Amino acid sequence: MQTTTIRQFMVSAFVAATLTMPLVSGAADETAPAIRDASTDTCLWSTLKFDDLNATEQGAWAVLGWTSANWNTDDDDAEPASEDKKWSELSPEEQTAAMSLGYDAKKWDDESCDD
């Protein structure tokens, strides 16, 4: 019998959902909350609290290791491993999640937001 961790479940659910639902606001099918379009300014995410994110956005960030606990703290030691990875070091699932949040390789590797 295979055990599935909560993180594995969330990753699987998010990846499956990205194939069947709109990922940006304004898409035709609004069956699930759409991810805000942050493609022109990914620093948007640093201005929000975790509870301000809708379930789809929280799912995408969860794939990257973010939770309410580590999102809402200024403790750099609480950041998930994905924060220290270059784009090329992210798993395919992490890259898919990051792309849905408006990132590409350049934005991920070069991002610097002033909080």
C-alpha positions as a Python dict, from the first residue, in 0.01 Angstrom:
ca = {
    (1, 'M'): (0, 0, 0),
    (2, 'Q'): (138, 337, -101),
    (3, 'T'): (119, 628, 140),
    (4, 'T'): (67, 975, -1),
    (5, 'T'): (179, 1279, 191),
    (6, 'I'): (-32, 1593, 196),
    (7, 'R'): (231, 1772, -14),
    (8, 'Q'): (233, 1493, -276),
    (9, 'F'): (-145, 1504, -287),
    (10, 'M'): (-147, 1883, -330),
    (11, 'V'): (116, 1864, -606),
    (12, 'S'): (-81, 1594, -788),
    (13, 'A'): (-409, 1781, -748),
    (14, 'F'): (-256, 2109, -866),
    (15, 'V'): (-87, 1956, -1170),
    (16, 'A'): (-408, 1776, -1267),
    (17, 'A'): (-609, 2094, -1218),
    (18, 'T'): (-377, 2301, -1439),
    (19, 'L'): (-471, 2078, -1729),
    (20, 'T'): (-846, 2130, -1686),
    (21, 'M'): (-909, 2482, -1563),
    (22, 'P'): (-838, 2844, -1653),
    (23, 'L'): (-524, 2983, -1495),
    (24, 'V'): (-581, 3354, -1536),
    (25, 'S'): (-870, 3578, -1448),
    (26, 'G'): (-1109, 3646, -1730),
    (27, 'A'): (-1087, 3299, -1879),
    (28, 'A'): (-1411, 3161, -2021),
    (29, 'D'): (-1467, 2875, -1775),
    (30, 'E'): (-1484, 2999, -1418),
    (31, 'T'): (-1534, 2656, -1255),
    (32, 'A'): (-1241, 2708, -1019),
    (33, 'P'): (-1093, 3028, -881),
    (34, 'A'): (-853, 3166, -1140),
    (35, 'I'): (-498, 3264, -1060),
    (36, 'R'): (-443, 3639, -1083),
    (37, 'D'): (-242, 3750, -1384),
    (38, 'A'): (90, 3852, -1232),
    (39, 'S'): (289, 3797, -1552),
    (40, 'T'): (378, 4167, -1576),
    (41, 'D'): (456, 4210, -1206),
    (42, 'T'): (531, 3897, -1005),
    (43, 'C'): (608, 4121, -707),
    (44, 'L'): (230, 4132, -659),
    (45, 'W'): (259, 3810, -460),
    (46, 'S'): (484, 3970, -197),
    (47, 'T'): (213, 4227, -119),
    (48, 'L'): (-47, 3965, -22),
    (49, 'K'): (-104, 3757, 288),
    (50, 'F'): (-153, 3383, 235),
    (51, 'D'): (-520, 3412, 333),
    (52, 'D'): (-566, 3671, 54),
    (53, 'L'): (-481, 3403, -202),
    (54, 'N'): (-763, 3198, -345),
    (55, 'A'): (-753, 2817, -322),
    (56, 'T'): (-599, 2778, -668),
    (57, 'E'): (-324, 3027, -590),
    (58, 'Q'): (-257, 2861, -253),
    (59, 'G'): (-231, 2528, -434),
    (60, 'A'): (25, 2663, -679),
    (61, 'W'): (232, 2812, -397),
    (62, 'A'): (200, 2487, -199),
    (63, 'V'): (370, 2303, -486),
    (64, 'L'): (659, 2545, -433),
    (65, 'G'): (662, 2464, -61),
    (66, 'W'): (472, 2763, 72),
    (67, 'T'): (220, 2736, 354),
    (68, 'S'): (34, 2991, 560),
    (69, 'A'): (296, 2954, 833),
    (70, 'N'): (603, 3025, 621),
    (71, 'W'): (432, 3280, 392),
    (72, 'N'): (324, 3509, 675),
    (73, 'T'): (661, 3535, 849),
    (74, 'D'): (967, 3750, 792),
    (75, 'D'): (1193, 3464, 898),
    (76, 'D'): (1411, 3381, 596),
    (77, 'D'): (1490, 3043, 752),
    (78, 'A'): (1123, 2949, 714),
    (79, 'E'): (1129, 2990, 335),
    (80, 'P'): (1089, 2669, 134),
    (81, 'A'): (1378, 2518, -60),
    (82, 'S'): (1233, 2644, -389),
    (83, 'E'): (1328, 3001, -291),
    (84, 'D'): (1697, 2915, -320),
    (85, 'K'): (1666, 2725, -647),
    (86, 'K'): (1740, 2854, -993),
    (87, 'W'): (1469, 2787, -1251),
    (88, 'S'): (1669, 2499, -1396),
    (89, 'E'): (1679, 2335, -1051),
    (90, 'L'): (1301, 2341, -1003),
    (91, 'S'): (1118, 2016, -1066),
    (92, 'P'): (878, 2006, -1364),
    (93, 'E'): (588, 2034, -1118),
    (94, 'E'): (747, 2337, -951),
    (95, 'Q'): (808, 2501, -1289),
    (96, 'T'): (444, 2440, -1388),
    (97, 'A'): (326, 2598, -1063),
    (98, 'A'): (564, 2893, -1105),
    (99, 'M'): (450, 2950, -1464),
    (100, 'S'): (87, 2954, -1353),
    (101, 'L'): (184, 3230, -1108),
    (102, 'G'): (338, 3445, -1384),
    (103, 'Y'): (701, 3336, -1366),
    (104, 'D'): (934, 3224, -1639),
    (105, 'A'): (1304, 3139, -1607),
    (106, 'K'): (1419, 3502, -1624),
    (107, 'K'): (1163, 3633, -1376),
    (108, 'W'): (1226, 3346, -1135),
    (109, 'D'): (1605, 3381, -1142),
    (110, 'D'): (1615, 3763, -1138),
    (111, 'E'): (1325, 3853, -910),
    (112, 'S'): (1395, 4110, -645),
    (113, 'C'): (1098, 4263, -471),
    (114, 'D'): (1126, 4526, -202),
    (115, 'D'): (881, 4439, 75),
}
